Amino acid sequence: MRVDRPTVASHRAAILDAAGRLFRRRGIAAVPVAEVTREAGLTHGAFYGHFASKDALAVESCRTSMAQAAERWAARAEHGRALGREPIAALIEAYLTERHRDTPEEGCALAALGPEIARAGPPLADALGTGVAALASVLEREMARRDPTMTEPDRARIALAILATLTGGIVLARACRADPVRSRAALDGAARLARQAAGLPPEPP
């Protein structure tokens, strides 16, 4: 039976959503296609009507997850501004949380999958690189709004420093989760360094 276009689009979106959550939770290599389709509520055979291979799914999932993350960052920055908060500070606080640490399936694909994808070749690594640029651009736009005299190279450098600190803080906090004090210190330390890189005053103790 022929499936209409809205249903095809819905099935594809369900596969991407399921893959994104499972990949972020357990890693790409550890998740078989059958588990993705089962999580999406579809048959294993239905998968190949949408993706030629698991590798193709991983590329599209990475691209989608990172684009969605950039959209969330932009929305959080705007929300922070609407509340009278400094937008980059709002992003830092929303990112470096125990909830984000403990629920990788709901969080940033860069922190969850960056180390694994960094060992992959193109096009998967390219998809991640495009996503990094999208996240950095959110930070760069906010810096340009705050200080229009800042040069583009300086904005790019600072944005990557903030991004590296945020993702590194989450990775370290997850690695130290068995030691709650050290894990919390990783989050707090990363927040201080990210604020410093962004040119923000330290939070009051």
Buried (B, 14 or more C-beta within 10 A) or exposed (E): EEEEEEEEEEBBEBBBBBBBBBBBBBBBEEBEBEBBBBBBEBEEEBBEEBBEEBEEBBBBBBBBBBBBBBEBBBEBBEEBBEEEBBBBBBBBBBBBBEEBBEEBEEBBBBBBBBEBBEEBEEBBBBBBBBBBBBBBBBBBBBBEEBEEEBEEEEBBBBBBBBBBBBBBBBBBBBEBBEEEEEBBBBBBBBBBBBBBBBEBEEEEE
